[in-house]
Amino acid sequence: MSDTRESVRNMTVSDVMQREILAVDAGWSLEELADFLVDNSISGAPVVAEDDELVGVVSLTDIVRQNRLQEHGSGAQDMHDVYLFELDRQMGKDELRELHIQYETPVMVRDIMTPMIFSVSEDTSVQEVAETMLKGRIHRVFVTSENRLTGIVTALDMLKVIRNI
């Protein structure tokens, strides 16, 4: 058992990180983001700008928080409802059908992402990563080298380490 503990103490990020990185674009809509997260069965991802610079992190929690804010706030949707009511009074149903009225949310990933990035290098100890995740109450840290994203360590990756003890 002590040999196993010692091997865990000697583990670094390079031993547990995922090198395949699924990143999202800061300019994506919330619908694109939700589809991406669901399609890839992940709960969050790094956010990159057009030049592939790491600019933040976004998760399902951010989407839920945004939806809650929209539900509790009035504003654009209420304005649209008033406008549609007036259109309905002035136009026939056939004319309204031809308008193809659609709502598109102006909210983008960059609007809801967390700009604070927790990053580590490949030689950071697994224990240090665990401490960072616990203190920051986060589910993922990003592995960077020379300001470039090279990998990711998630809470699930850390659970695999524990499982193997």
Number of C-alpha atoms within 10 A of each C-alpha: 7 8 9 11 11 10 11 17 13 13 17 18 23 18 13 18 20 17 13 9 13 16 18 23 20 24 17 15 17 21 15 14 23 16 11 18 20 12 9 10 9 12 15 24 23 25 26 19 14 9 6 14 12 22 17 21 26 24 21 16 13 18 18 11 12 15 13 11 11 13 10 8 11 10 9 11 14 11 10 12 11 11 11 14 10 11 14 13 9 11 10 10 11 8 12 14 9 8 8 8 9 6 9 8 11 8 14 17 24 21 16 19 20 16 15 9 15 17 19 20 17 20 12 15 19 23 16 14 22 19 12 18 19 12 9 12 9 13 18 26 23 25 24 17 12 7 10 12 20 17 23 25 24 19 15 11 16 20 10 11 14 10 8 8 12
